[in-house]
Amino acid sequence: DWTPFAFADETIASLKEQLGNDKVVLALSGGVDSSVAALLLHKAIGNNLYCVFVDNGLLRKNEFESVLESYKTLGLNVKGVDAKDQFYAALKGLTDPEKKRKAIGGKFIDIFDAEAHLIQDVKWLAQGTIYPDVIESVSVNGGPSATIKSHHNVGGLPDFMKLKVVEPLRSLFKDEVRRVGRALGLPENILGRHPFPGPGLGIRILGEVTPEKVAILQEADYIYIENLRKAGLYDKVWQAGTIFLPIQSVGVMGDERTYENVVSLRAVESVDGMTADWCHLPYELLAKISNEIINNVKGINRVVYDISSKPPATIEWE
Ligand code: XMP
């Protein structure tokens, strides 16, 4: 019988045995997987687990601060690293989605590697890889999806890091990871969070990413997500996000003609992200969100709703 408690007990015991007094470094993303992996390791080896949480400047509004606070409350040995400017510099001038992904992934490796080198005698790299990541990376390497998108959760380790890898969640599905997290006391604000791509808002701003666009998108997205929460729909939607489109459109504000940006709202229902249906959100809610965004977020004068399912569309736009 699989239970989250038995899984946690057995995993913590075997991690203790495997790791002994070794030091382990882990990158926290704010997502469920890396957080649950961190909790298991923390229970096994305490402060020999060194967590690094990087602010890549591509997270949702307030997310870095609030999640870092949660991690500290959980007792994790965590270091927050503000690397926003380095990511923005790496993204400057890039418009191709895969080049953007590579720039973000590459910058992340640089920063994480520099942080890992600050820990004396670190022996292990821990990752929150779960079973579907293992499967997907196999199919990405071997199948046609390789040309569609590169997910960089698995692999991508630079040779010079030379760390052994420990992945305590490798055999689990997402719902099992959540159950383990709940059993270990992970707070609901992390447990119930929608999936969020590693490259973050970097792939939700179509075309070139700039700090100004990030700031606009964060505000619009915040209004969207808060309204989903208030309407009691956040937990019913599998994933939601706001996309900053690379076009401007004409509008009117008072007597003035405006020529500003467009955002698209996206909400999907899914089981595992492999296929997805767009959510039939209530028109009244969409109307309220659209009004709030256009009236409150300077730089946006039009909001559209994405009614595409996967396949043939993907969940993200890039
Ligand atoms: P798509 O857009 O391919 O997305 O339908 C499926 C799921 O994967 C997430 N996604 C990513 N996650 N790095 C990630 O860690 C990426 O480059 C990436 N691209 C897409 C997406 O948010 C959705 O949950």
Residues whose N, C-alpha, C, O or C-beta is under 5 A from the ligand:
A	BS01	XMP	S150 H151 H152 P195 F196 P197 G198 P199 G273 T314 I315 E316
